[in-house]
Structure formats: C-alpha cells, structure tokens
Amino acid sequence: MKRFLKFACVGASGIVVNQGLLWFFTEIIGIYYLFSATIAIETSIITNFILNEKWTFRDRSHGKSGMFRRGLKFNAVSVAALVINISVLFFCTEVLGIYYLISNLIGIVAAFLWNYFVNLGWTWKEEKKPAATRKIKMVSMITPTYNEKDNIKKLIPMIIQTFNKARIKCEVIVVDDNSPDGTANAANELSKKFPVQVIKRKGKLGLSSAVIEGFKIAKGDVLGVIDADLQHPVNVLPDMVKEIGRYEMVVGSRHVPGGGSEEWPFKRRLISRVAIAMAKPVTKLRDTTSGYFMVRRETLERAELNPRGFKICLEVAVKSGATLKEVPIIFRKREMGESKLGGDVAWDYIVHLKNLYKFKLSKML
C-alpha cells in the first residue's frame, strides 16, 4: 500500500504538470486541446519517471544500472497510457459533452491504474535471487487417490525404484478419500515392503486438501506431489531433485521445450490452454495447471495455503513466491481408471483463480 500511495503522489504531481500545461497551451497559446493534451502528457511522463525511479521504486532501481532500459519500458507503458488518456478525453468531451478539463481528469485516472500495475510488474519488476544450492536429504512424494487401486500398485514401486537407483532417500505418502475400490488397503499392503505412509480419510474431500494433509506428516526436506493415475512420468524425478537443489520449487511442465501430452483430444487441449491463459497474470509458470511438482519445506512453510479444487501447485507457486524451474514432461494417456475432470472442477478452478487474483492484488498495493 505504501508503494501505491507513493505512486499516487507522483501521479498527482504529474496531474499538476499535465493540467497546467493543458490549460496553458489551450487557453493562452491557443493550441487545439487534443494537441495540448499530448504535449502535457509527454512532459509529465519525464517527471513521473524520474520521481518513480528515485522514490517509488528506489528499492528496485539498483542505481544507474538498467536505468535506460527502464526508461524505455516506462515510456512504452506511458505511450499506451497516453492512448488511453486521449481516447477517454475525446470520448467524454465529444460524445458525452463533458467539459474537456474534467474529461482529461477521467482519462488520467484510467491511465494511472494502467501505469501502476504494468510498471510494477514490468518496468520495475522485482528480480528474485536464485535459491542457495543445497544437498537434499529426503524427498516425500504425496499422491492423493480416489479409486486408483490398480494404478497405485504400479506407481509406488516405480517411484521407490527410481529414487533408489538415483541414490535418493524417499518416502511415498498416499492420501486416500475412502475409495470404494480398496485403494487404501492396497497401499497399506505395499507399506510392508516400501517406505509408504497411508492416510485414509472419511470421504471424498478433494485433491488439494489431501495434499495438504500429506504435507503435514511428511518427513522429507523436499515435498513432492504426483498423480496416482500414471500420467506423470516418474523417470524425471531425479531431474526434479537436481533442480530443487538450486530452485525453491520445480514443476513438471508440458509447455516448455521437450514437454507435451500424449493423444490429447482437441477439446482437452483447448480447455488446458484457456485455463493456463486465465492464470498468467498471477504467475510466471508456463504450465499453470500442472499437478506434478516439488517444493522445499521451508518455502512451503511461508505460504498460507487455502486452495480450492485440484490446482494445489498453482496455489503453492503464487502464495510462496518461490523461485521456479519447469522441467519438461510428456503427460501420458491414462491407462486405467476414469478422469476426474468435469464441470465442478472447472468451476472450482475459476473460484480459485478469483482468490489468487485478490491475493496477488493485495501484494501489489
């Protein structure tokens, strides 16, 4: 909020410059008001950049380093704001018949909101330092399940064998929502041979809450999540562990070079792309709908999680502010069981995004 108020003060000084020059060039010099407005706005751009550079975003300016680049970005954002300002000025004056000085004030407000959020996220974008490289002691992989009995019998040995081959200590935590097919019983049988913990819940309470319950009993210093339907390739787990040594969060991604999906119908691909586009304003992740990830324990602990629906990965990425790395995966075709995707899942995603937008906005102000 303090930064927003500083930006507003700078904007107010720009309004004084803008309005003063607009009045002077229009009333005293006799220039057509639209041309006067253009001159006034361009002049205020220069004063606003200097004040924002030295005051509002001083903590992100790093002295003279990159100042020219930031100036170019600020100018580009301001040109767009100029278009917004003049368009609103023209519309309010010519169409609505509002006095041109009042119309200009309305245009300034619209341009101000554009300026703040775009400059915050682009011109003076906060640069996160890479996490310190560290040695991983143990990985806890959480897999939420519902009617995945046949798949879990394959998945657990695959995970353990992959980690053992890479000489990485691990455990698997199965969180089952009282599957009628006996998934929890199958996992308990496997726990006699492998390092497996099983949580059997009273009912179908949702994927995200299942993952959070798994986090609570995990022993590892790195916590991971993998779907039980065998669509997430376990062979990339060692690569993810390698990257989690340098980044705070690693995500298995279909949308980086080398990633993709097997035999997805056009409708499913379209839904995925739309969902990803909707989440772009809140995260840098390319694959915002991924459910395959690892995160450092201390990174997770600084996030207050309150997810809705399936996208726990997106929740963790946004609220933890983690340094991110995406590892390419090929998302496989489901071999057994049924997909959980449906209308209720889509609605939960929309509501979840709304909450993340509010969270992100509160951090920006």
C-alpha positions as CSV (number, residue, x, y, z in Angstrom):
1,M,0.0,0.0,0.0
2,K,2.9,2.4,0.8
3,R,4.3,2.0,-2.8
4,F,0.8,2.5,-4.2
5,L,0.5,5.8,-2.3
6,K,3.9,6.9,-3.4
7,F,3.0,6.2,-7.0
8,A,-0.3,8.1,-6.4
9,C,1.7,11.1,-5.1
10,V,3.9,11.0,-8.2
11,G,0.8,10.7,-10.3
12,A,-0.7,13.7,-8.5
13,S,2.4,15.8,-9.4
14,G,2.0,14.6,-12.9
15,I,-1.6,15.8,-12.9
16,V,-0.5,19.3,-11.8
17,V,2.0,19.4,-14.6
18,N,-0.5,17.9,-17.1
19,Q,-3.4,20.1,-16.2
20,G,-1.2,23.2,-16.0
21,L,0.3,22.7,-19.4
22,L,-3.0,21.7,-20.9
23,W,-4.6,24.9,-19.7
24,F,-1.6,27.0,-20.8
25,F,-1.3,25.6,-24.3
26,T,-5.0,25.6,-24.9
27,E,-6.1,28.9,-23.3
28,I,-3.0,31.0,-23.6
29,I,-1.3,29.7,-26.7
30,G,-4.5,28.7,-28.5
31,I,-3.5,25.2,-29.5
32,Y,-6.3,22.6,-30.2
33,Y,-7.0,20.8,-26.8
34,L,-6.1,17.4,-28.1
35,F,-2.6,18.5,-29.2
36,S,-2.2,20.4,-25.9
37,A,-3.1,17.2,-24.0
38,T,-0.4,15.3,-25.9
39,I,2.3,17.8,-25.1
40,A,1.2,17.9,-21.4
41,I,1.2,14.1,-21.0
42,E,4.6,13.7,-22.7
43,T,6.1,16.2,-20.3
44,S,4.6,14.6,-17.3
45,I,6.0,11.2,-18.4
46,I,9.5,12.5,-17.9
47,T,8.9,14.0,-14.5
48,N,7.0,10.9,-13.4
49,F,9.7,8.5,-14.4
50,I,12.4,10.4,-12.5
51,L,10.3,10.6,-9.4
52,N,9.3,6.9,-9.5
53,E,12.9,5.9,-10.3
54,K,14.3,7.8,-7.3
55,W,11.5,7.4,-4.8
56,T,8.6,5.0,-5.5
57,F,10.7,2.1,-6.9
58,R,14.1,3.0,-5.4
59,D,14.5,-0.4,-3.9
60,R,14.2,-2.0,-7.4
61,S,16.2,0.6,-9.4
62,H,19.7,-0.5,-8.5
63,G,21.2,2.9,-9.1
64,K,22.0,3.8,-12.7
65,S,22.2,0.1,-13.8
66,G,19.5,-0.6,-16.3
67,M,18.0,2.9,-16.0
68,F,18.0,3.5,-19.7
69,R,16.1,0.2,-20.2
70,R,13.7,1.0,-17.5
71,G,13.2,4.4,-19.1
72,L,12.3,2.8,-22.4
73,K,9.8,0.5,-20.7
74,F,8.3,3.3,-18.8
75,N,7.9,5.3,-22.0
76,A,6.3,2.3,-23.7
77,V,3.8,1.9,-20.9
78,S,3.2,5.6,-20.8
79,V,2.5,5.7,-24.6
80,A,-0.2,3.1,-24.0
81,A,-1.4,5.3,-21.2
82,L,-1.4,8.3,-23.5
83,V,-3.6,6.4,-25.9
84,I,-6.0,5.5,-23.0
85,N,-5.9,9.1,-21.7
86,I,-6.6,10.8,-25.1
87,S,-9.3,8.2,-26.1
88,V,-11.1,8.8,-22.8
89,L,-10.7,12.6,-23.2
90,F,-12.0,12.5,-26.7
91,F,-14.9,10.2,-25.9
92,C,-16.0,12.1,-22.8
93,T,-15.7,15.5,-24.5
94,E,-17.1,14.8,-28.0
95,V,-19.6,12.1,-27.2
96,L,-20.7,12.7,-23.7
97,G,-20.3,16.5,-23.8
98,I,-18.2,16.8,-20.6
99,Y,-16.0,19.8,-20.2
100,Y,-12.6,19.0,-21.5
101,L,-10.6,19.5,-18.3
102,I,-13.0,17.2,-16.4
103,S,-12.7,14.7,-19.3
104,N,-9.0,14.9,-19.0
105,L,-9.1,14.0,-15.3
106,I,-11.2,10.9,-16.0
107,G,-8.6,9.9,-18.6
108,I,-5.8,10.4,-16.2
109,V,-7.4,8.1,-13.6
110,A,-7.7,5.3,-16.2
111,A,-4.2,5.9,-17.3
112,F,-2.9,5.9,-13.7
113,L,-4.3,2.5,-12.9
114,W,-2.8,1.1,-16.1
115,N,0.6,2.8,-15.3
116,Y,0.9,1.5,-11.8
117,F,0.2,-2.2,-12.3
118,V,2.1,-2.5,-15.6
119,N,5.1,-0.6,-14.3
120,L,5.1,-2.6,-11.1
121,G,5.1,-5.9,-12.9
122,W,7.3,-5.0,-15.8
123,T,9.4,-1.8,-15.7
124,W,10.4,-2.2,-12.1
125,K,9.9,-5.9,-11.9
126,E,11.3,-7.4,-8.7
127,E,14.2,-9.7,-9.5
128,K,14.3,-12.7,-7.2
129,K,17.7,-14.2,-6.4
130,P,18.2,-17.9,-7.1
131,A,17.8,-20.1,-4.0
132,A,21.1,-21.2,-2.4
133,T,22.2,-24.6,-3.7
134,R,21.7,-27.3,-1.2
135,K,22.0,-31.0,-0.7
136,I,18.7,-32.9,-0.5
137,K,18.4,-35.3,2.5
138,M,15.0,-36.8,1.8
139,V,12.1,-36.5,-0.6
140,S,8.5,-37.1,0.4
141,M,6.2,-37.8,-2.5
142,I,2.5,-37.3,-1.8
143,T,-0.1,-38.9,-4.1
144,P,-3.8,-38.2,-3.4
145,T,-6.1,-41.1,-4.5
146,Y,-9.7,-42.0,-5.2
147,N,-10.4,-45.3,-6.9
148,E,-6.8,-45.8,-8.0
149,K,-6.2,-49.4,-6.6
150,D,-4.7,-50.8,-9.8
151,N,-2.6,-47.8,-10.6
152,I,-1.2,-47.4,-7.0
153,K,0.1,-51.0,-7.2
154,K,2.3,-49.9,-10.1
155,L,3.1,-46.3,-9.1
156,I,4.6,-46.9,-5.6
157,P,7.2,-49.5,-6.7
158,M,8.1,-47.3,-9.7
159,I,8.7,-44.2,-7.5
160,I,10.8,-46.1,-4.9
161,Q,12.9,-47.9,-7.6
162,T,13.5,-44.6,-9.4
163,F,14.7,-42.9,-6.3
164,N,16.8,-45.9,-5.1
165,K,18.5,-46.1,-8.5
166,A,19.4,-42.4,-8.2
167,R,20.5,-43.0,-4.5
168,I,18.0,-40.5,-3.2
169,K,16.2,-41.3,0.1
170,C,12.5,-41.1,-0.2
171,E,9.0,-42.0,1.1
172,V,5.6,-42.1,-0.5
173,I,2.5,-40.8,1.3
174,V,-0.8,-42.0,0.0
175,V,-3.8,-39.9,1.0
176,D,-7.0,-41.7,0.1
177,D,-10.5,-40.4,0.1
178,N,-12.1,-43.6,1.3
179,S,-12.0,-45.2,-2.2
180,P,-14.6,-47.9,-2.6
181,D,-12.3,-50.0,-4.7
182,G,-9.9,-50.6,-1.8
183,T,-7.0,-48.2,-2.8
184,A,-6.0,-47.6,0.8
185,N,-5.8,-51.3,1.6
186,A,-3.6,-51.8,-1.4
187,A,-1.3,-49.0,-0.3
188,N,-1.2,-50.5,3.2
189,E,0.0,-53.8,1.8
190,L,2.7,-52.0,-0.2
191,S,3.8,-50.3,3.0
192,K,5.1,-53.7,4.3
193,K,7.7,-53.7,1.5
194,F,8.3,-50.0,0.8
195,P,8.6,-46.7,2.8
196,V,5.0,-45.8,2.5
197,Q,2.6,-43.9,4.8
198,V,-1.2,-44.1,4.3
199,I,-3.9,-41.7,5.3
200,K,-7.4,-42.9,4.8
201,R,-9.9,-40.1,5.1
202,K,-13.6,-40.4,5.8
203,G,-14.9,-39.3,2.4
204,K,-14.2,-37.6,-0.9
205,L,-12.8,-34.3,0.4
206,G,-10.8,-33.1,-2.5
207,L,-7.3,-33.3,-4.0
208,S,-5.9,-30.1,-2.6
209,S,-6.9,-30.8,1.0
210,A,-5.5,-34.3,0.6
211,V,-2.1,-33.0,-0.5
212,I,-2.0,-30.6,2.5
213,E,-2.7,-33.5,4.9
214,G,0.1,-35.3,3.3
215,F,2.4,-32.3,3.8
216,K,1.7,-32.4,7.5
217,I,3.1,-35.9,8.1
218,A,5.9,-35.8,5.5
219,K,9.4,-36.4,6.9
220,G,11.4,-35.0,3.9
221,D,13.0,-31.7,3.5
222,V,11.6,-31.7,0.0
223,L,7.9,-32.3,-0.6
224,G,6.6,-33.5,-3.9
225,V,3.2,-34.3,-5.4
226,I,2.4,-36.8,-8.2
227,D,-0.9,-38.0,-9.6
228,A,-1.7,-41.7,-9.0
229,D,-3.1,-42.3,-12.5
230,L,0.4,-42.9,-14.0
231,Q,0.1,-39.9,-16.3
232,H,3.1,-38.2,-14.6
233,P,6.3,-39.8,-15.8
234,V,8.4,-41.0,-12.8
235,N,11.6,-41.1,-14.8
236,V,12.0,-37.3,-14.4
237,L,12.0,-37.4,-10.6
238,P,15.9,-37.4,-10.4
239,D,16.0,-34.4,-12.7
240,M,13.5,-32.6,-10.5
241,V,15.5,-33.4,-7.4
242,K,18.6,-32.0,-9.1
243,E,16.8,-28.7,-9.9
244,I,15.2,-28.4,-6.4
245,G,18.8,-28.2,-5.1
246,R,19.0,-24.8,-7.0
247,Y,15.4,-23.6,-7.0
248,E,12.7,-23.4,-4.3
249,M,10.1,-25.1,-6.5
250,V,10.3,-27.4,-9.5
251,V,7.3,-28.1,-11.7
252,G,6.8,-30.9,-14.3
253,S,5.7,-28.9,-17.3
254,R,4.1,-29.8,-20.7
255,H,4.7,-26.3,-22.0
256,V,8.4,-25.9,-22.1
257,P,10.7,-27.2,-24.8
258,G,10.7,-31.0,-24.6
259,G,7.3,-31.2,-22.9
260,G,4.0,-32.3,-24.3
261,S,0.9,-34.5,-24.0
262,E,0.1,-37.9,-25.4
263,E,-3.0,-38.3,-27.5
264,W,-5.0,-35.4,-26.0
265,P,-8.2,-34.6,-27.9
266,F,-8.5,-31.0,-29.3
267,K,-11.2,-30.2,-26.7
268,R,-8.9,-31.2,-23.8
269,R,-6.0,-29.2,-25.2
270,L,-8.3,-26.2,-25.7
271,I,-9.5,-26.3,-22.1
272,S,-6.0,-26.6,-20.9
273,R,-4.8,-23.6,-22.9
274,V,-7.7,-21.4,-21.8
275,A,-7.1,-22.4,-18.1
276,I,-3.4,-21.5,-18.5
277,A,-4.1,-18.2,-20.1
278,M,-6.5,-17.2,-17.3
279,A,-3.8,-17.8,-14.7
280,K,-1.0,-15.9,-16.5
281,P,-1.4,-12.6,-14.6
282,V,-0.7,-14.3,-11.2
283,T,2.3,-16.5,-12.0
284,K,5.3,-17.0,-14.3
285,L,4.6,-20.6,-14.7
286,R,4.0,-21.8,-18.3
287,D,2.1,-24.9,-17.2
288,T,-0.2,-23.4,-14.6
289,T,-2.5,-26.4,-14.5
290,S,0.3,-28.9,-13.7
291,G,-0.1,-31.1,-10.6
292,Y,3.4,-32.6,-10.7
293,F,5.9,-30.6,-8.5
294,M,8.4,-30.5,-5.7
295,V,8.9,-27.7,-3.2
296,R,11.3,-27.1,-0.4
297,R,9.8,-27.5,3.1
298,E,10.9,-24.0,4.3
299,T,9.4,-22.5,1.1
300,L,6.1,-24.2,1.7
301,E,6.0,-23.1,5.3
302,R,6.0,-19.4,4.4
303,A,2.8,-19.8,2.3
304,E,-0.7,-19.7,3.9
305,L,-2.5,-22.2,1.7
306,N,-6.2,-22.1,1.2
307,P,-6.7,-23.9,-2.2
308,R,-9.9,-24.9,-3.8
309,G,-10.2,-27.7,-6.3
310,F,-7.3,-29.5,-7.9
311,K,-4.7,-26.9,-8.6
312,I,-2.5,-27.1,-5.4
313,C,0.6,-26.5,-7.5
314,L,-0.7,-23.1,-8.6
315,E,-1.6,-22.2,-5.1
316,V,1.9,-23.0,-3.8
317,A,3.6,-21.2,-6.6
318,V,1.7,-18.0,-6.2
319,K,1.5,-17.8,-2.4
320,S,5.0,-18.9,-1.6
321,G,6.6,-16.6,-4.1
322,A,9.1,-19.4,-4.8
323,T,11.9,-19.3,-7.3
324,L,10.6,-21.6,-10.1
325,K,12.0,-24.1,-12.5
326,E,10.0,-26.1,-15.0
327,V,11.2,-29.5,-16.1
328,P,9.8,-30.9,-19.4
329,I,7.5,-33.9,-19.1
330,I,5.3,-35.9,-21.5
331,F,1.9,-36.1,-19.9
332,R,0.8,-39.7,-20.6
333,K,-2.5,-41.1,-21.6
334,R,-4.5,-42.6,-18.6
335,E,-4.1,-46.4,-18.7
336,M,-6.7,-47.4,-16.1
337,G,-9.5,-45.6,-14.1
338,E,-11.5,-42.6,-15.0
339,S,-10.6,-38.9,-15.4
340,K,-11.9,-36.6,-12.6
341,L,-12.3,-33.6,-15.0
342,G,-15.8,-32.2,-15.0
343,G,-17.9,-29.1,-14.7
344,D,-17.5,-28.8,-10.9
345,V,-13.7,-29.0,-11.4
346,A,-13.9,-26.1,-13.9
347,W,-16.0,-24.0,-11.5
348,D,-13.6,-24.7,-8.6
349,Y,-10.7,-23.5,-10.8
350,I,-12.5,-20.2,-11.6
351,V,-13.2,-19.6,-8.0
352,H,-9.7,-20.5,-7.0
353,L,-8.3,-18.1,-9.6
354,K,-10.5,-15.3,-8.3
355,N,-9.0,-15.8,-4.8
356,L,-5.5,-15.8,-6.2
357,Y,-6.2,-12.6,-8.1
358,K,-7.3,-11.0,-4.9
359,F,-4.2,-12.3,-3.1
360,K,-1.9,-11.0,-5.9
361,L,-3.6,-7.6,-5.9
362,S,-3.2,-7.3,-2.1
363,K,0.5,-7.9,-2.5
364,M,0.9,-5.3,-5.3
365,L,-0.9,-2.5,-3.5
